[in-house]
C-alpha cells in the first residue's frame, strides 16, 4: 500500500508558500481578500481513505475547477451534441482570450477556457428547469455532501467585474453560439464558479473521474467509461489553459485549476487529490499547488506516464 500520508507530510514540510512567487487574483475583488499564506492538500484513494494537511478543510471558491462537473452535467443532459458547439483542442492562449473566437467563428477551442464554459452554461440553461438549484444538487451528489453551496459574495463580485466575459459572450452571441439572454447565462456561469468547497470535498468529488465514472460511495454510474476517459483526456490537455504542457511535463496527471488557488488532479484507479494555495503564477495557476503535485508524483514515483 502506498504511504500517501507520509508523502503529504514530506510535501508540507518542504514547501513554504512564503518562498514561492505569485500573487492572489485581484481582478475579482472578493478573491483579493483571501490571505495569500493559505495552504492545504488532501488525497482520497480509490478505497475511500483520506490524508491531508494544512487548510485542507477550509472552503474556498473553486472557480474554473467547476468547469469539469459543468461539462459532466451537460453531457448527461445534452449528450454528444455538446461537441457541435465547443471543441476539444488545447487553446495555447490565456483562459479569457478573445483572439481564437474570431478565428474560429465563435466556437470556443475547448470547454475549460472561459468562453467554452460559458457555452456549456448556455446549454445547461436550455436543458435544466432550475439551473442553479439543479447544478448545486449535482455537485452535492458527486461529493456526497449536501451542505455545499454558492458563495454569493464571490458571485456578485464576479458579476460586477466580469467585463472580459461579457465581451466573449456577446461576441459568441453574434455568431449564434449563445441561445439564451446574455445576462442570464453570465449569472449562472458566475454562480458555478463561486461554488465553495474544501480540498477534502474536492478530492472526494473527483474520485468519480478516477473510478471510471462511478460514485465510490454507491457504485452508481454517472458517466460511462468512454466519457470518463475523454473527460480525463481533456483535463490532461486543456485543464491548465496555456500551461497545460508544462503541468503535464512536471506533474503527469490529468487535472484542473482555478484562479481561487485550487488544483485537482486524478490518478485513474488510484486516487484523487486537491491542493489549495491562492498565490498564482502569471498563467493563473497556483504556484504552491503545482509544486506540491510535482512533489507527489516524484515521491511516489507514479504518474500516468
Backbone as a ProteinNet text record, in pm:
[ID]
protein_1_A
[PRIMARY]
XXXXXXXXXXXXXXXXXXXXXXXXXXXXXXXXXXXXXXXXXXXXXXXXXXXXXXXXXXXXXXXXXXXXXXXXXXXXXXXXXXXXXXXXXXXXXXXXXXXXXXXXXXXXXXXXXXXXXXXXXXXXXXXXXXXXXXXXXXXXXXXXXXXXXXXXXXXXXXXXXXXXXXXXXXXXXXXXXXXXXXXXXXXXXXXXXXXXXXXXXXXXXXXXXXXXXXXXXXXXXXXXXXXXXXXXXXXXXXXXXXXXXXXXXXXXXXXXXXXXXXXXXXXXXXXXXXXXXXXXXXXXXXXXXXXXXXXXXXXXXXXXX
[TERTIARY]
83.6	0	87.7	49.2	123.6	102	209.4	201.6	172.8	45.2	10	26	-9.1	5.9	152.5	240.8	383.8	430.3	377.5	412.8	364.6	241.6	188.2	264.1	308.7	388.5	518.4	582	705.6	678.6	567.4	531.7	509.1	434.2	404.5	530.7	624.5	748.7	842.4	840.7	939.7	893.6	762.8	714.2	673.2	731.2	694.4	630.3	504.8	433.7	505.8	564.2	634	751.2	810.8	929	893.6	766.9	724.7	670.4	696.4	644.2	496.1	433.1	292.1	212.5	88.7	1.8	-143.2	-220.4	-361.7	-435.7	-531.6	-612.6	-682.3	-659.9	-719.8	-819.6	-838.6	-935.3	-1077.4	-1092.1	-1220.7	-1203.9	-1262.2	-1233.8	-1248.3	-1347.9	-1368.7	-1254.5	-1194.4	-1081.8	-957.4	-946.4	-829.2	-821.7	-933.2	-936.4	-884.5	-858	-813.7	-666.6	-631.1	-490.2	-401.6	-287.5	-202.8	-125.2	-124.5	-47.4	-128.1	-251.2	-331.1	-266.6	-265.4	-206.1	-261.2	-324	-377.6	-379.3	-379.2	-381.3	-451.3	-526.7	-596.1	-596.1	-580	-579.8	-675	-761.4	-851.8	-820.6	-787.4	-753.4	-878.6	-861.4	-973.6	-1051.4	-993.8	-1066.2	-1146.5	-1134.8	-1208.6	-1135.1	-1007.8	-928.8	-862.7	-862.6	-812.1	-695	-613.1	-499.6	-490	-447	-437.7	-351.9	-333	-259.8	-305.1	-266.9	-289.1	-434.4	-464.8	-600.3	-689.2	-676.4	-745.9	-896.1	-942.1	-1085.5	-1154.1	-1078.9	-1136.2	-1189.3	-1310.8	-1371.7	-1322.1	-1310.4	-1267.8	-1344.4	-1340	-1409.4	-1335.5	-1401.8	-1330.9	-1311	-1383.7	-1365.8	-1367	-1262.2	-1267.2	-1263.4	-1236.1	-1249.1	-1392.4	-1486.3	-1628.1	-1658.7	-1568	-1594.1	-1598.3	-1537.3	-1541.2	-1679.3	-1734.9	-1871.6	-1975.4	-1951.9	-2046	-2050.8	-1934.2	-1929.1	-1991.1	-1964.5	-2022.7	-2174.5	-2232.2	-2377.6	-2431.7	-2360.9	-2405	-2405.8	-2305.8	-2302.1	-2417.9	-2457	-2568.2	-2701.8	-2714.1	-2842.5	-2853.2	-2739.8	-2741.1	-2671.9	-2589.6	-2522	-2412.3	-2383.2	-2272.4	-2296.1	-2417.7	-2444.8	-2364.1	-2314.4	-2228	-2113.2	-2056.6	-1935	-1962	-2089.5	-2121.8	-2098.8	-2086.6	-2077.7	-1947.3	-1866.1	-1738.1	-1640.2	-1512.4	-1413.5	-1344.6	-1239.2	-1167.5	-1015.6	-972.5	-828.9	-773.8	-646.3	-582.3	-583.6	-593.4	-605.2	-470.2	-373.5	-245.6	-252.3	-368.8	-389.4	-444.2	-439.6	-496.3	-642.8	-689.4	-823.6	-934.4	-903.9	-1007.6	-978.7	-906.4	-866.6	-984.5	-988.8	-1089.2	-1037.8	-908	-845.4	-898.9	-899.2	-939.3	-1085.8	-1170.3	-1312.3	-1336.2	-1256.3	-1272	-1223.2	-1109	-1055.8	-1149.4	-1219.9	-1298.3	-1448	-1489	-1630.8	-1717.9	-1665.7	-1745.3	-1757	-1677.8	-1678.9	-1554.4	-1569.9	-1453.7	-1370	-1240.5	-1147.7	-1174.2	-1210.2	-1239.9	-1330.6	-1390.6	-1487.2	-1424.5	-1291.7	-1226.9	-1169.4	-1172.6	-1146.2	-1278.4	-1272.6	-1394.4	-1503.5	-1466	-1566.5	-1635.5	-1558.5	-1615.7	-1709.3	-1669.6	-1754.1	-1882.3	-1875.2	-1995.3	-2092.9	-2042.1	-2129	-2192.3	-2115	-2169	-2282.1	-2265.6	-2371.7	-2495.7	-2476.7	-2589.7	-2664.5	-2590.3	-2652.1	-2733.7	-2676.8	-2745.9	-2872.2	-2869.9	-2991.3	-3103.6	-3067.4	-3168.5	-3221.6	-3140.7	-3176.7	-3223	-3198.9	-3238.7	-3356.7	-3448.3	-3564	-3526.5	-3441.8	-3396.6	-3244.4	-3170.6	-3027.1	-2943.5	-2957.1	-2873.9	-2904.6	-3030.4	-3069.8	-3020.7	-3043.2	-3006.1	-2854.8	-2784.1	-2637.7	-2581	-2629.1	-2581.7	-2612.2	-2729.9	-2767	-2675.4	-2635.8	-2545.2	-2408.6	-2357.3	-2230.3	-2240.2	-2348.7	-2369.3	-2373.4	-2436.7	-2444.5	-2307.2	-2229	-2097.2	-2003	-2016.5	-1926.2	-1976.5	-2105.2	-2162.6	-2181.9	-2195.8	-2205.9	-2314.9	-2424.8	-2540.1	-2525.7	-2419.4	-2404.3	-2329.4	-2277.1	-2201.8	-2296.6	-2253.4	-2339.9	-2256.9	-2325.6	-2261	-2211.9	-2102.7	-2057.9	-2113.4	-2221.6	-2292.1	-2207.3	-2118.9	-2031.9	-1936.7	-1882.9	-1793	-1869.9	-1988.8	-2069	-2101.6	-2138.4	-2169.6	-2046	-1932	-1806.4	-1767.8	-1785.2	-1754.5	-1850	-1975.6	-2075.8	-2042.8	-1987.2	-1953.8	-1830.3	-1742.1	-1612.2	-1587	-1687.2	-1665.8	-1674.2	-1600.3	-1611.9	-1556.6	-1446.4	-1392.1	-1494.7	-1559.9	-1658.8	-1778.4	-1816.2	-1925.8	-1886.3	-1761.8	-1715.3	-1720.9	-1676.5	-1674.9	-1815	-1904.6	-2038.6	-2113.9	-2095.5	-2160.7	-2102.4	-1973.2	-1909	-1965.7	-1978.4	-2034.1	-2181.3	-2252.8	-2394.3	-2407.8	-2312.9	-2314.3	-2294.6	-2226.4	-2205.2	-2314.2	-2412.4	-2522.1	-2490.4	-2384	-2346.8	-2392.1	-2475.6	-2539.8	-2689.2	-2770.4	-2914.1	-2994.2	-2946.4	-3023.6	-2980	-3053.1	-3019.2	-2877.6	-2799.2	-2658.8	-2641.5	-2718.6	-2702.7	-2747.5	-2845.8	-2891.3	-2783.2	-2718.2	-2609.7	-2493.8	-2455.8	-2343.4	-2372.5	-2494.8	-2530.1	-2511.5	-2554.8	-2537.8	-2390.1	-2316.8	-2173.7	-2098.8	-2124.8	-2056.7	-2091.7	-2213.6	-2250.9	-2179	-2166.7	-2094.6	-1950.7	-1888.6	-1750.2	-1740.1	-1848.8	-1845	-1866.9	-1896.1	-1912.5	-1793.7	-1823.7	-1718.8	-1703	-1580.4	-1550.4	-1411	-1387.1	-1254.8	-1175.1	-1045.8	-963.4	-1018.5	-1059.9	-1115.2	-1238.3	-1328.9	-1452	-1423.9	-1330	-1294.5	-1232.1	-1143	-1078.6	-1180.2	-1278.3	-1382.2	-1473.4	-1505	-1589.8	-1520.4	-1391.3	-1321.4	-1280.2	-1308	-1288	-1370.3	-1481.5	-1564.3	-1479.5	-1385.4	-1305.3	-1187	-1154.7	-1051.9	-1112.5	-1246.5	-1317.3	-1408.2	-1362.6	-1433.4	-1576	-1601.3	-1732	-1832.9	-1787.9	-1879.3	-1854.4	-1965.4	-1953.2	-1898.3	-1794.8	-1733.5	-1829.9	-1910.6	-1997.7	-2111.2	-2166.9	-2284.8	-2262.8	-2157.7	-2135.3	-2217.3	-2297	-2379.8	-2291.5	-2324	-2250	-2307.3	-2227.3	-2266.2	-2225.8	-2105.2	-2051.7	-2009.7	-2022.6	-1968.5	-1816.8	-1754.2	-1607.9	-1550.1	-1619.2	-1571.8	-1573.5	-1683.4	-1690.8	-1591.6	-1572.5	-1475.5	-1335.6	-1303	-1172.3	-1154.8	-1257.6	-1248.1	-1237.3	-1310.8	-1300.4	-1161.1	-1105.5	-969.7	-868.8	-890.9	-802.5	-809.9	-930.4	-946	-877.8	-887.3	-817	-666.4	-616.7	-473	-425.2	-502.2	-455.8	-503.2	-611.1	-671.5	-698.2	-662.3	-702.7	-627.8	-519.7	-437.1	-410.8	-508.4	-501.5	-374.2	-297.5	-176.3	-55.2	-80.9	26.4	3	-85.4	-119.6	1.3	82.7	201.4	301.1	321.1	413.5	366.7	235	181.4	199.4	172.4	194	341.2	427.9	572.2	619.4	568.6	615.2	541.4	411.4	328.8	288.3	235.5	199	68.3	-29.3	-162.5	-268.9	-386	-497.4	-540.5	-579.6	-621.1	-690.8	-731.2	-798.1	-766	-735.9	-702.9	-813.7	-805.6	-896.7	-824	-868.2	-797.1	-822.9	-905.6	-918.1	-799.9	-707.7	-588.9	-597.9	-708.5	-725.1	-677.9	-631.1	-599.9	-647	-713.8	-743.9	-667	-629.4	-562.1	-605.3	-611.1	-653.1	-551.9	-540.8	-464	-564.2	-604.2	-706.9	-674.6	-776.1	-769.6	-691.4	-641.1	-559.5	-609.8	-621	-660.2	-706.6	-764.6	-794.1	-735.9	-676.7	-616.2	-647.1	-653.2	-677.7	-583.1	-534.6	-444	-491.5	-472	-516.8	-409.2	-369.8	-282.5	-312.7	-358.7	-411.7	-309.7	-179.7	-79.9	-66.7	-93.5	-96.2	25.5	66.3	171.1	108.4	188.9	139.6	35.9	26.1	-72.7	-205.6	-209.9	-333	-344	-232.7	-232.3	-153.9	-196.3	-134.7	11.4	101.2	243.3	272	220.4	242.2	167.8	51.9	-25.8	48.8	106.5	182.9	306.2	374.9	494	458.3	345.9	303.9	269.9	200.7	163.5	284.1	378.7	502.3	578.4	583.8	649.3	577.5	444.3	367.2	402.7	406.6	437.7	585.6	671.8	813.6	835.5	772.5	791.6	734.7	613.8	550.4	605.8	670	722.7	613.7	495.9	380.6	316.3	300.4	218.3	156.3	69.4	8.3	107	224.4	327.4	435.3
-119.6	0	125.5	223.8	348.7	431.5	487.5	569.9	714.5	744	876.9	981.3	945.7	1043.3	1080.1	981.7	1010.2	1101.8	1079.8	1165.3	1307.4	1322.9	1456.4	1526.7	1450.1	1508.5	1567.9	1498	1549	1676.4	1676.9	1794.9	1914.6	1893.4	2001.1	2054.7	1966.7	2004.9	2081.1	2046.3	2101.6	2225.8	2244.4	2359.3	2471.6	2586.5	2707.5	2805.5	2839.5	2933	3067	3107.2	3236.5	3243.6	3128	3125.4	3122.9	3109	3096.1	3228.2	3254.9	3374.5	3357.2	3467.2	3463.5	3564.3	3588	3680.4	3634.1	3671.3	3635.2	3707.5	3639.1	3701.5	3824.9	3939.7	4063.1	4125.5	4064.8	4120.8	4082.7	3987.9	3960.5	4009.4	4122.8	4185.4	4093	4007.2	3919.6	3820.6	3775	3682.5	3751.8	3882	3957.1	3962.6	3931.3	3935.2	3807.2	3704.2	3575.7	3586	3546	3552.2	3465.6	3521.5	3450	3334.7	3325.2	3218.4	3090.7	3087.2	2964.7	2853	2731.7	2617.1	2488.5	2409.1	2280.6	2180.5	2054.2	1947.7	1825.7	1756.3	1634.9	1534.1	1409.8	1299.3	1190.4	1144.5	1033.4	919.4	803.1	691.4	618.1	523.6	456.8	367.6	344.8	272.8	367.1	496.7	595.1	645.3	609.4	654	786.7	879.1	1012.6	1053.2	1143.6	1200.9	1347.8	1430.9	1571.8	1648.8	1777.9	1865.8	2009.9	2093.6	2237.3	2276.9	2368.6	2424.8	2339.9	2207.5	2117.7	2109.1	2157.5	2152.1	2287.5	2388.8	2522.6	2540.3	2587.6	2605.9	2733.1	2725.8	2838.6	2833.8	2941.3	2948	2862.7	2759.9	2665.5	2720.1	2825.8	2891.3	2790.5	2787.2	2707.1	2556.6	2512.5	2368.5	2325	2418.1	2386.9	2351.1	2382.5	2354.6	2205.2	2125.3	1979.1	1923.3	1947.1	1899.3	1966.4	2092.2	2156.2	2080.5	2045.3	1967.4	1829.8	1770	1638.8	1644.5	1745.8	1758	1786.9	1867.2	1896.2	1770.3	1685.3	1559.5	1467.8	1472.8	1389.8	1439.8	1570.2	1625.5	1648.8	1676.7	1710.3	1605.8	1520.8	1416	1469.5	1396.8	1430.3	1556.6	1611.3	1737.2	1853.2	1835.2	1937	1973.5	1872.2	1894.2	1966.8	1992.7	2075.5	2223.7	2257.2	2398.7	2435.4	2337.4	2362.8	2253.8	2291.5	2195.6	2121.3	2047.7	1966.7	1985.3	2091.8	2114.7	2210.7	2192.6	2289.9	2428	2530.2	2666	2729.8	2710.7	2778	2927.2	2974.6	3115.7	3129.9	3250.9	3272.5	3231.4	3202.4	3148	3244.3	3375.2	3472.2	3542.2	3472.3	3532.2	3541	3651.8	3670.9	3631.8	3616.6	3602.9	3482.9	3364.8	3243.7	3245.1	3312.4	3316.3	3380	3479.9	3543.4	3452.1	3387	3295.6	3177.1	3134.6	3010.8	3035.6	3153.7	3184.8	3162.2	3202.2	3197.8	3062.2	2964.2	2830.4	2816.1	2808.9	2801	2676.4	2689.5	2579.9	2457.8	2479.7	2367.5	2415.5	2324.8	2364.5	2414.2	2417.4	2456.9	2598	2664.2	2807.3	2878.4	3005.5	3075	3072.8	3099	3101.3	2966.4	2858.5	2725.3	2694.5	2733.7	2709.2	2791.4	2909.4	2992	2925.1	2866	2790.5	2671.9	2603.7	2490.6	2538.2	2654.9	2709.4	2743.2	2792.9	2820.7	2691.7	2584.6	2453.4	2408.7	2425.8	2382.8	2465	2591.7	2672.7	2619.4	2558.8	2500.7	2368.1	2295.2	2157.1	2138.7	2236.8	2225.8	2318.3	2273.3	2355.6	2467.2	2435.2	2532	2518.3	2581	2553.8	2568.1	2678.4	2697.5	2593.9	2565	2464.8	2325.8	2288.4	2155	2137.9	2246.3	2236.9	2215	2289.9	2271.7	2130.9	2080.1	1944.8	1841	1866.2	1774.4	1772	1890.4	1898.5	1823.4	1842.7	1774.8	1623.6	1577.4	1434.1	1376	1442.9	1390.5	1388.3	1487.7	1497.9	1421.2	1384.9	1318.4	1412.3	1543.2	1643.4	1743.6	1741.2	1824.6	1969.6	2002	2138.7	2231.4	2179.7	2262.2	2358.2	2483.3	2583	2693.4	2793	2905.9	3006.9	3074.1	3189.6	3312	3365.6	3474.3	3601.2	3623.2	3741.2	3731.8	3612.1	3592.3	3606.5	3546.8	3555.8	3701.6	3779.2	3921.2	3998.9	3965.9	4032.2	4006.4	3882.5	3849	3919.3	3929.3	3992.9	4140.7	4205.6	4347.2	4373.5	4274	4297.9	4207.1	4130.5	4031.8	4087.1	4193.4	4261	4176.6	4105.3	4017.4	3908.9	3854.5	3750.2	3805.7	3929.5	3993	4013.3	4051.4	4069.2	3937.4	3828.3	3698.3	3647.3	3659.7	3604	3683.6	3815.1	3894.7	3863.3	3838.3	3800.7	3667.9	3569.2	3438.6	3449.4	3538.2	3561.5	3610.6	3695	3744.5	3635.5	3528.1	3414.4	3307.5	3331.8	3236.9	3119.3	3130.4	3017.7	3036.8	3136.9	3156.9	3173.1	3090.2	3089.2	3173.7	3184.3	3248.9	3394	3462.9	3600.6	3606.1	3699.9	3710.4	3722.4	3810.1	3830.6	3708.2	3636.2	3514.6	3406.8	3393	3295.6	3333.2	3460.6	3505	3486.9	3515.9	3497.6	3351.4	3260.2	3118.3	3080.5	3129.2	3099.8	3149.3	3273.8	3328.1	3247.6	3198.7	3116.3	2980.7	2919.1	2790.6	2808.9	2920.4	2946.9	2977.3	3025.9	3068.9	2954.6	2834.5	2720.2	2713.8	2697	2692	2548.7	2497	2361	2358	2256.5	2236.4	2137.2	2127.3	2027.1	1887.4	1859.9	1727.7	1699.8	1796.1	1777.3	1764.6	1841.5	1831.8	1697	1650.1	1521.6	1408.8	1418.6	1316.1	1323.5	1444.9	1458.7	1406.9	1436.8	1399.9	1253.2	1177.7	1032.2	971.3	1036.8	991.2	968.4	1058.3	1053.4	957.4	919.6	817.4	677.9	671.3	545.1	511.8	546.7	510.2	561.8	678.5	740.5	691.9	613.5	560.8	627.6	653.7	705.3	595.7	627.4	527.4	485.3	579.9	553.6	456.6	465	384.8	290.5	313.5	233.8	279.2	385.4	435.6	489	451.5	500.2	635.1	740.4	873.4	893.4	852.7	861.4	723.6	698.8	575.3	579.8	464.5	458.8	537.7	534	606.1	756.6	808.2	951.9	994	909	940.2	950.4	858.3	862.1	993.3	1037	1160.7	1283.4	1284.7	1396.4	1403.1	1288.4	1286	1335.3	1298.1	1345.4	1496.7	1552.3	1697.5	1766	1706.7	1764.9	1762.3	1655.6	1644.7	1749.7	1770.9	1858.2	2002.5	2026.3	2159.8	2213.6	2139.8	2176.4	2291.8	2338.5	2444.3	2556.8	2576.7	2685.6	2676.9	2786.3	2783.8	2735.6	2661.6	2597.6	2446.8	2393.9	2251.8	2163.8	2203.3	2125.3	2123.7	2239	2248.9	2162.2	2163.1	2081.7	1932.8	1891.9	1751.4	1713.3	1805	1781.1	1765	1850	1849.1	1749.5	1731.2	1652.1	1518.1	1520.5	1395.8	1335.7	1421.6	1374.3	1461.8	1405.8	1490	1577.8	1701.8	1788.9	1912.8	1994.6	2121.4	2223.5	2344	2451.4	2555.3	2645.1	2757.9	2877.7	2998.9	3117.8	3146.9	3067	3074.5	3010.8	2951.2	2888.8	2738.6	2680.9	2536	2462	2339.3	2246.1	2108.6	2037.6	1896.7	1814.9	1693.4	1602.5	1461.1	1377.5	1238.6	1141.3	1027.9	915.5	801.8	767	664.5	536.1	482.9	358	370.6	491.3	505.5	613.4	738.7	844	970.1	1057.7	1194.7	1284.5	1396.8	1486.7	1631	1714.9	1858	1936.9	2048.5	2134.9	2278.7	2360.1	2498.9	2590.7	2686.3	2796.2	2912.3	3025.6	3132.7	3208.1	3198.4	3270.9	3206.8	3285.4	3235.2	3281	3197.6	3240.7	3324.9	3364.4	3453.6	3387.2	3255.5	3183.5	3165.7	3204	3190.5	3060.2	2987.4	2861.2	2873.5	2800	2807.1	2761.7	2848.1	2812.5	2698.5	2708.7	2602.5	2475.7	2492.4	2376.5	2291.7	2356.6	2282.8	2219.1	2292.8	2238.2	2116.6	2122.7	2012	1887.8	1906.8	1792.1	1732.9	1817.4	1765.2	1681.1	1729.4	1652.3	1519.9	1522.3	1399.9	1290.9	1325.5	1222.2	1184.7	1278.2	1244.6	1149.1	1179.8	1097.6	958.1	950	818.8	743.2	815.9	751.9	709.6	770.9	729	849	838.4	930.4	848.6	910	830.6	800.4	861.8	835.2	740.3
0	0	0	-80.1	-88	39.3	93.3	213.7	172.4	144.8	98.5	208.8	332.4	440.4	459.4	447.1	456.3	344.2	223.1	110.1	132.5	180.7	206.7	318.5	417.1	525.6	470.3	378	317	237.7	165.4	86.7	178.2	283.6	377.8	444	468.7	535.9	442.6	314.4	221.9	146.4	131.2	54.3	148.4	128.4	201.6	104.5	129.4	42.4	37.3	149.3	155.6	58.4	28.7	-57.5	-206.3	-238.7	-377.8	-430.9	-557.5	-621.2	-651.8	-686.6	-723.2	-643.4	-688.3	-616.3	-627.6	-528.3	-524	-636.8	-699.7	-805.1	-749.8	-813.9	-763.3	-860.2	-977.2	-1071.6	-1033.3	-940.4	-875.2	-731.5	-695.7	-566.7	-446.2	-447.1	-331.4	-314.2	-424.7	-415.4	-361.6	-385.5	-338.7	-186.6	-119	26.9	91.8	12.3	67.6	108.3	231.3	274.4	186.2	143.4	48.5	111.5	244.9	309.9	331	284.9	296.8	215	272.3	201.9	261.3	179.5	223.9	110.8	145.9	45.2	103.5	19.9	64.7	-49.2	-14.4	-111.5	-62.8	-152.3	-123.4	-219.2	-163.9	-252.5	-297.4	-386.3	-450.6	-353.7	-234.8	-129.9	-41.3	-66.8	11.8	133.8	149.1	263.5	231.9	329.3	303.6	390.4	337.5	408.3	370.6	465.1	432.2	529.9	498.2	588.4	567.7	661.5	649.6	642.7	551.2	539.3	449.7	460.9	367.5	392.5	508	538.2	526.2	484.2	469.2	327.6	317.1	185.4	117.8	-14.2	-96.4	-228.2	-303.2	-431.8	-533.7	-587	-674.5	-815.4	-852.4	-981.4	-1098.2	-1180.4	-1303.5	-1282	-1159.8	-1132.2	-1158	-1141.1	-1162.6	-1307.1	-1398.8	-1539.9	-1570.6	-1484.2	-1505.4	-1471.9	-1352.5	-1329.1	-1419.3	-1460.6	-1554	-1685.6	-1738.6	-1861.9	-1841.6	-1727.9	-1696.7	-1701.8	-1638.5	-1636.9	-1776.8	-1853.8	-1991	-2076.7	-2059	-2133.9	-2094	-1968.1	-1922.3	-1975.5	-1994.1	-2036.4	-2187	-2250.8	-2393.2	-2479.7	-2418	-2492	-2583	-2688.6	-2777.2	-2859.4	-2855.5	-2925	-2867.2	-2744.4	-2682.8	-2775.8	-2843.6	-2923.8	-3055	-3084.9	-3200.9	-3171.4	-3042.2	-3002.8	-2932.3	-2902.6	-2836.4	-2878.1	-2894.7	-2940.6	-2827.4	-2863.1	-2764.5	-2774.2	-2841	-2859.8	-2754.6	-2714.3	-2624.8	-2688.4	-2604.7	-2658.2	-2687.4	-2598.2	-2614.1	-2587.1	-2542.6	-2511.8	-2369.8	-2312.3	-2179.4	-2171.9	-2050.1	-2030.1	-2072.5	-2080.3	-2116.1	-2249.3	-2337.1	-2465.6	-2562.4	-2635.2	-2740.1	-2878.1	-2891.6	-3023	-3100.1	-3038	-3110	-3150	-3070.6	-3104.2	-3240.9	-3274.4	-3405.6	-3516.8	-3493.8	-3594.9	-3619.6	-3514.3	-3522	-3514.7	-3558	-3578.4	-3455.4	-3338.5	-3216.5	-3152	-3197.1	-3136.1	-3047.7	-2915.5	-2826.7	-2851.8	-2831.1	-2859.1	-2770.4	-2642.6	-2552.6	-2439.7	-2362.7	-2259.4	-2130.2	-2120.4	-1995.8	-1998.2	-2114	-2115.4	-2085.5	-2050.6	-2009.4	-2115.8	-2240.6	-2347.2	-2360.7	-2351.6	-2361.2	-2246.3	-2125.2	-2008.1	-2013.9	-2072.5	-2088.9	-2185.4	-2292.5	-2384.2	-2312.5	-2230.5	-2153	-2062.3	-1999.1	-1914.2	-1995.7	-2117.4	-2205.8	-2237.9	-2261.1	-2286	-2165.3	-2045.5	-1923.7	-1898.8	-1935.6	-1922.4	-2011.2	-2123	-2212.5	-2161.6	-2085.8	-2051.5	-1907.1	-1819.9	-1679.4	-1650.9	-1566.6	-1531.5	-1434.8	-1338.1	-1238.3	-1228.4	-1320.7	-1335.8	-1209.1	-1136.4	-1017.4	-909.6	-890.9	-791.6	-832.7	-958	-1004.4	-1013.2	-1047.9	-1053.3	-913.6	-815.9	-678.6	-629.7	-660.3	-618.9	-684	-807.5	-877.2	-809.5	-774.4	-701.6	-569.2	-498.9	-370.1	-388.3	-494.7	-520.5	-549.1	-635.3	-670.9	-551.7	-464.2	-349.4	-227.8	-227.6	-111.4	5.3	-23	83.4	47.7	120.5	87.1	131.7	205.4	257.1	161.5	51.6	-43.2	-114.8	-127.7	-191.1	-254.2	-309.1	-374.3	-270.9	-303.2	-226.5	-298	-246	-314.6	-324.1	-226.7	-233.3	-352.2	-375.1	-488.7	-619.6	-627.5	-749.7	-783.3	-682.2	-704	-745.7	-684.5	-717.9	-862.7	-908.4	-1048	-1143.8	-1103.6	-1190.3	-1212.6	-1111	-1120.8	-1206.4	-1214.4	-1280.1	-1400.5	-1442.9	-1549.5	-1690	-1717.1	-1846.8	-1962.1	-1938.1	-2042	-2079.1	-1978.2	-2004.7	-2081.3	-2050.7	-2126.5	-2272.6	-2294.1	-2431.7	-2507.8	-2443.4	-2509.9	-2540.6	-2442.9	-2464.3	-2570.7	-2574.4	-2678.9	-2815.9	-2820.6	-2946	-2996.3	-2904.3	-2943.5	-2978.8	-2910.2	-2941.7	-3086	-3127.2	-3264.2	-3366.9	-3330.1	-3419.9	-3404.4	-3316.7	-3299.3	-3210.1	-3127.7	-3041.7	-2896.9	-2871.5	-2741.2	-2767.2	-2702.9	-2729.1	-2631	-2507.7	-2402.2	-2381.3	-2294.6	-2260.2	-2201.8	-2248.3	-2210.1	-2059	-1996.2	-1851.5	-1771.8	-1822.5	-1754.6	-1759.8	-1874.9	-1888.8	-1797.5	-1798	-1715.1	-1566.9	-1524.8	-1383.4	-1341.7	-1426.9	-1397	-1398.2	-1496.4	-1505.2	-1381.7	-1340	-1222.4	-1098	-1089.7	-974.1	-974.7	-1091	-1093.8	-1046.8	-1085.5	-1043.3	-894.6	-835.5	-695.9	-596.2	-644.7	-554	-457.6	-329.3	-227.1	-175.8	-185.8	-140	-78.4	1.9	60.6	-24.7	3.8	-65.9	-42.7	80	111.9	27.1	19.8	-56.7	-205.7	-255.9	-398.3	-431.1	-345.1	-373	-370.9	-283.3	-278	-400.8	-446.3	-564.3	-689.7	-704.4	-827.1	-831	-724.6	-732.2	-844.9	-879.3	-991.3	-1116.2	-1142.1	-1265	-1251.8	-1129.6	-1107.6	-1101.7	-1093.6	-1072.5	-1190.9	-1311.3	-1435.2	-1440.8	-1378.3	-1386	-1285	-1187.5	-1085.5	-950.5	-877.8	-742.1	-652.3	-578.4	-490.5	-379.9	-332	-217.4	-249.6	-371.1	-405.3	-522.3	-600	-719.8	-838.4	-821.1	-931.3	-1044.1	-1166.4	-1281.5	-1325.6	-1309.8	-1354	-1499.7	-1533	-1668.6	-1716	-1843.5	-1899.8	-1892.9	-1901.2	-1900.5	-2017.6	-2131.6	-2250.7	-2227.8	-2173	-2146.9	-2038.2	-1938.1	-1833.2	-1891.9	-1979.8	-2046.5	-2121	-2190	-2267.6	-2177.8	-2067.2	-1973.7	-1912.1	-1877.3	-1822.8	-1926.6	-2052.1	-2158.5	-2172.8	-2161.8	-2168.2	-2050.7	-1932.4	-1817.4	-1840	-1901.8	-1925.7	-2026.1	-2131.8	-2240.5	-2229.1	-2153.2	-2150.6	-2010.1	-1908.1	-1771.9	-1710.7	-1776.8	-1718	-1818.7	-1908.9	-2005.7	-2089	-2094.8	-2176.3	-2096.9	-1987.2	-1911.3	-1901.9	-1986	-1979.9	-2010.7	-2109.1	-2141.3	-2026.9	-1964.3	-1851	-1733.9	-1708.2	-1599.4	-1628.5	-1751.8	-1789.2	-1774.4	-1814.6	-1808.2	-1664	-1575.5	-1437.6	-1349.5	-1371.6	-1279.5	-1340.1	-1462.6	-1529	-1484.3	-1448.9	-1410.4	-1476.3	-1509.1	-1551.5	-1434	-1462.7	-1354.1	-1403.8	-1308.2	-1341.8	-1233.8	-1279	-1186.9	-1183.1	-1084.3	-1074.7	-1017.1	-1053	-1005.9	-858.1	-793.4	-648.8	-578.4	-656.1	-599.4	-583.4	-625	-613.5	-736.9	-716.4	-825.8	-782.4	-872.6	-850.4	-953.7	-915.2	-1007.6	-973.5	-1075.1	-1051	-1111.8	-1045.2	-1098.5	-1113.8	-1237.5	-1256.7	-1182.4	-1117.1	-1039.9	-909.8	-877.7	-756.9	-661.2	-707.6	-613.8	-686	-605.6	-645.2	-537.3	-577.7	-480.1	-515	-413.1	-432.7	-343.6	-396.6	-321.9	-338.8	-233.9	-237	-183.6	-265.1	-224.2	-317.9	-266.2	-352.8	-436.4	-405.3	-484.5	-622.4	-727.5	-864.4	-942.9	-1040	-1132.8	-1244.1	-1341.8	-1447	-1537.3	-1533.8	-1615.2	-1541.7	-1413.1	-1335.4	-1259.4	-1242.1	-1169.7	-1039.1	-937.8	-805.9	-809.8	-763.3	-764	-666.7	-545.4	-446.5	-486	-550.2	-592.3	-693.9	-794.5	-894.8	-831.5	-744.7	-678	-593.1	-521.7	-436.5	-517.6	-630	-711.8	-783.2	-821.6	-879.1	-776.8	-653.3	-548.2	-522.5	-527.7	-502.7	-603.3	-731.4	-831.1	-828.4	-786.8	-772.5	-655.1	-542	-420.9	-440.6	-496.9	-513.9	-633.8	-725.6	-845.7	-942.4	-928.6	-1010.6	-1080.8	-1210.4	-1287.6	-1399.7	-1478.8	-1586.2	-1697.6	-1691.4	-1790.2	-1736.8
[MASK]
+++++++++++++++++++++++++++++++++++++++++++++++++++++++++++++++++++++++++++++++++++++++++++++++++++++++++++++++++++++++++++++++++++++++++++++++++++++++++++++++++++++++++++++++++++++++++++++++++++++++++++++++++++++++++++++++++++++++++++++++++++++++++++++++++++++++++++++++++++++++++++++++++++++++++++++++++

